[in-house]
């Protein structure tokens, strides 16, 4: 059944093109007065989840993309031409994505494309990109074994086997605590990437569940829930009754918020909790209920790191925060989602400037041969044998005193990992 989840994603990605009407919402971002840029704009098409379940995270990618294009155009655009972003709202609905990308390529005739947010959406977009031979930078899919199109380029890498890397990194971290957790509850969103991290794939059944057991820990609860879950009370009750030392929520978006709220209504809080891909801001709004929550990150803007990266990184971080505050985002810090988005745009620019034209085959080949330099993740290399997933730079972060702080590994931490409150 678990393997069927992944197979269904692949089938759905190719089937949706014929099934769903085009979205009505469209947004454009451009700067036609770009100094030094002349001629017709280079048009980049994409979707983002600007409404629906993933909207809190989609808003981050929208702000990052707009800021990037503004800086790019201020520096002369691409190939001496201004850049225009044709952005459509996929409404957090995978079924809309393939149709929208098909429309962007065949009707709007965009020159380039950028990936959407969330792994199922990226799989749908990838099927369209592959059919038309378009390069597809994508910022958030970590389901490496399914990202088989040679011209998709990940901007966020959790190793080629995140189903092994994520649980081992987490369990290594908590094993360093004075009293390491022994009783583990695993609560999994059946979305493609989160299910993959819990259970692995058809050919590799290694994941959080098997790794917990292989490390001699006690699995006291295993729950799977559909992505559209609205009633969290039964799951919260199961967690409470299992009495775990650590809850591993391989979830995304608002999942940890919903679960923590449901547990709070039962006057229960687990000693430790991890959530895989949460929208970063909403958990902070829970106050004490979310204190100690762990998650993954590829970038946290602590002062020491920004000093090492230099003034350009600081300018980008500060500009993003100002834009996020103006947009009234609940969390305005430039962190892992924004960094992944920035990486994806830098990959696209590297492909165009490296190839010297808009030929997608030339762009794809250039990235394979040369990689891409990024502001926040350094130089990325793309090996087709690894589905272009580069060596991971992932860290763990934790909510401490009401803010996200990098805590693992120790040599990249801004603060020590905290265990359960005494």
HUCORMO-V499183 format. One record per residue. N is the residue number from 1. RES is the residue in one small letter. PHI is phi as a letter, one per 30 degrees, with the letter a starting at -180 (none if undefined). PSI is psi in whole degrees, -180 to 180 (* if undefined). Layout:
N_RES_PHI_PSI, N_RES_PHI_PSI
//
This chain:
1_x_none_-40, 2_x_d_-39, 3_x_d_-30, 4_x_d_-31, 5_x_e_-44, 6_x_d_-43, 7_x_d_-38, 8_x_d_-36, 9_x_d_-43, 10_x_d_-45, 11_x_d_-40, 12_x_d_-37, 13_x_e_-35, 14_x_d_-22, 15_x_d_-25, 16_x_d_-18, 17_x_e_-37, 18_x_c_-4, 19_x_c_-25, 20_x_c_137, 21_x_d_155, 22_x_d_150, 23_x_d_150, 24_x_c_-19, 25_x_d_132, 26_x_b_142, 27_x_b_142, 28_x_b_141, 29_x_b_121, 30_x_a_174, 31_x_b_89, 32_x_d_-13, 33_x_c_31, 34_x_d_124, 35_x_d_131, 36_x_i_-7, 37_x_c_130, 38_x_b_168, 39_x_i_-170, 40_x_d_141, 41_x_d_148, 42_x_d_123, 43_x_c_127, 44_x_c_122, 45_x_c_143, 46_x_a_170, 47_x_c_158, 48_x_b_160, 49_x_d_89, 50_x_c_-10, 51_x_b_169, 52_x_i_-166, 53_x_d_-30, 54_x_c_11, 55_x_d_-34, 56_x_d_-36, 57_x_d_-37, 58_x_e_-36, 59_x_d_-35, 60_x_d_-46, 61_x_d_-32, 62_x_d_-47, 63_x_d_-43, 64_x_d_-44, 65_x_d_-43, 66_x_d_-42, 67_x_d_-40, 68_x_d_-47, 69_x_d_-37, 70_x_d_-44, 71_x_d_-41, 72_x_d_-47, 73_x_d_-35, 74_x_d_-24, 75_x_c_6, 76_x_j_4, 77_x_i_-154, 78_x_c_130, 79_x_h_32, 80_x_i_8, 81_x_c_148, 82_x_d_158, 83_x_c_135, 84_x_b_134, 85_x_c_117, 86_x_c_106, 87_x_c_130, 88_x_b_151, 89_x_d_117, 90_x_d_0, 91_x_h_28, 92_x_h_28, 93_x_c_109, 94_x_e_-32, 95_x_d_-18, 96_x_d_-21, 97_x_d_-51, 98_x_d_-42, 99_x_d_-42, 100_x_d_-42, 101_x_d_-38, 102_x_e_-42, 103_x_d_-42, 104_x_e_-39, 105_x_d_-46, 106_x_c_-28, 107_x_c_-50, 108_x_d_-18, 109_x_h_49, 110_x_d_152, 111_x_d_-35, 112_x_b_163, 113_x_b_157, 114_x_b_144, 115_x_d_160, 116_x_d_-173, 117_x_c_142, 118_x_j_136, 119_x_e_-48, 120_x_e_-40, 121_x_d_-40, 122_x_d_-39, 123_x_d_-41, 124_x_d_-45, 125_x_d_-37, 126_x_d_-37, 127_x_d_-39, 128_x_d_-45, 129_x_e_-43, 130_x_d_-40, 131_x_d_-34, 132_x_c_-1, 133_x_i_29, 134_x_c_142, 135_x_d_135, 136_x_b_94, 137_x_d_139, 138_x_b_137, 139_x_c_-13, 140_x_b_-2, 141_x_d_126, 142_x_c_7, 143_x_d_70, 144_x_e_-44, 145_x_d_-26, 146_x_c_-11, 147_x_d_68, 148_x_d_-11, 149_x_d_124, 150_x_d_-19, 151_x_c_21, 152_x_c_140, 153_x_b_112, 154_x_d_140, 155_x_c_-2, 156_x_b_120, 157_x_b_128, 158_x_c_57, 159_x_i_170, 160_x_d_-17, 161_x_b_70, 162_x_d_-24, 163_x_d_-22, 164_x_c_-41, 165_x_d_-47, 166_x_e_-56, 167_x_d_-36, 168_x_d_-40, 169_x_d_-45, 170_x_d_-48, 171_x_d_-31, 172_x_d_-42, 173_x_d_-51, 174_x_d_-22, 175_x_d_-19, 176_x_d_-9, 177_x_d_154, 178_x_e_-38, 179_x_b_90, 180_x_d_144, 181_x_d_142, 182_x_c_-30, 183_x_c_117, 184_x_c_131, 185_x_c_134, 186_x_b_118, 187_x_b_116, 188_x_b_127, 189_x_d_132, 190_x_d_9, 191_x_e_152, 192_x_e_-51, 193_x_d_-40, 194_x_d_-40, 195_x_d_-39, 196_x_d_-42, 197_x_d_-31, 198_x_d_-37, 199_x_b_-5, 200_x_i_-162, 201_x_b_-180, 202_x_e_-43, 203_x_c_-3, 204_x_b_94, 205_x_d_20, 206_x_d_134, 207_x_a_-168, 208_x_e_-46, 209_x_d_-51, 210_x_d_-34, 211_x_d_-40, 212_x_e_-46, 213_x_d_-39, 214_x_d_-22, 215_x_d_8, 216_x_i_16, 217_x_d_158, 218_x_c_119, 219_x_d_107, 220_x_c_-12, 221_x_a_141, 222_x_b_114, 223_x_b_136, 224_x_c_141, 225_x_b_149, 226_x_d_155, 227_x_e_-25, 228_x_c_22, 229_x_e_133, 230_x_b_-25, 231_x_c_103, 232_x_c_-7, 233_x_d_-44, 234_x_d_-39, 235_x_d_-43, 236_x_e_-41, 237_x_d_-39, 238_x_d_-40, 239_x_d_-48, 240_x_e_-47, 241_x_d_-28, 242_x_d_-22, 243_x_h_56, 244_x_d_159, 245_x_d_-28, 246_x_b_129, 247_x_c_123, 248_x_c_106, 249_x_c_99, 250_x_d_79, 251_x_b_-175, 252_x_a_168, 253_x_i_-124, 254_x_c_7, 255_x_e_-51, 256_x_d_-33, 257_x_d_-48, 258_x_d_-42, 259_x_d_-44, 260_x_d_-40, 261_x_d_-43, 262_x_d_-38, 263_x_d_-37, 264_x_d_-36, 265_x_d_-19, 266_x_c_9, 267_x_h_41, 268_x_b_141, 269_x_b_127, 270_x_d_153, 271_x_e_-41, 272_x_b_148, 273_x_b_142, 274_x_b_139, 275_x_b_137, 276_x_d_-61, 277_x_b_63, 278_x_d_152, 279_x_d_130, 280_x_d_-31, 281_x_d_-49, 282_x_e_-37, 283_x_d_-32, 284_x_d_-28, 285_x_d_-11, 286_x_d_-10, 287_x_i_-131, 288_x_e_-30, 289_x_d_-28, 290_x_c_-1, 291_x_e_130, 292_x_j_-6, 293_x_d_136, 294_x_c_151, 295_x_a_-178, 296_x_c_160, 297_x_a_154, 298_x_c_-9, 299_x_a_132, 300_x_b_128, 301_x_d_59, 302_x_d_152, 303_x_e_-39, 304_x_d_-41, 305_x_d_-44, 306_x_d_-36, 307_x_d_-39, 308_x_d_-36, 309_x_d_-27, 310_x_j_177, 311_x_d_-32, 312_x_d_-43, 313_x_d_-41, 314_x_d_-41, 315_x_d_-45, 316_x_d_-46, 317_x_d_-46, 318_x_d_-38, 319_x_d_-43, 320_x_e_-45, 321_x_d_-41, 322_x_d_-42, 323_x_d_-40, 324_x_d_-38, 325_x_d_-41, 326_x_d_-33, 327_x_d_-1, 328_x_i_39, 329_x_d_148, 330_x_d_-24, 331_x_b_118, 332_x_c_9, 333_x_d_137, 334_x_d_102, 335_x_b_-144, 336_x_d_-42, 337_x_d_-46, 338_x_d_-39, 339_x_d_-42, 340_x_d_-39, 341_x_d_-45, 342_x_d_-42, 343_x_e_-44, 344_x_d_-42, 345_x_d_-37, 346_x_d_-34, 347_x_d_-43, 348_x_d_-44, 349_x_d_-42, 350_x_d_-39, 351_x_d_-45, 352_x_d_-49, 353_x_d_-36, 354_x_d_-44, 355_x_d_-28, 356_x_i_11, 357_x_a_-175, 358_x_c_22, 359_x_d_117, 360_x_d_-34, 361_x_d_-43, 362_x_d_-39, 363_x_d_-45, 364_x_d_-46, 365_x_d_-38, 366_x_d_-43, 367_x_d_-39, 368_x_d_-38, 369_x_d_-32, 370_x_b_-19, 371_x_i_-164, 372_x_b_140, 373_x_d_132, 374_x_b_153, 375_x_d_-38, 376_x_c_-15, 377_x_b_8, 378_x_i_-155, 379_x_d_126, 380_x_c_137, 381_x_c_146, 382_x_b_106, 383_x_c_114, 384_x_e_-29, 385_x_d_-21, 386_x_c_22, 387_x_h_32, 388_x_i_12, 389_x_d_121, 390_x_d_164, 391_x_e_129, 392_x_d_148, 393_x_c_21, 394_x_d_142, 395_x_b_170, 396_x_c_143, 397_x_b_160, 398_x_b_144, 399_x_d_116, 400_x_b_123, 401_x_h_39, 402_x_i_14, 403_x_b_155, 404_x_d_134, 405_x_b_135, 406_x_d_128, 407_x_b_-11, 408_x_a_139, 409_x_d_163, 410_x_e_-35, 411_x_d_-8, 412_x_b_13, 413_x_d_146, 414_x_c_-16, 415_x_a_158, 416_x_d_150, 417_x_d_134, 418_x_c_139, 419_x_c_-170, 420_x_e_146, 421_x_d_141, 422_x_d_*
//
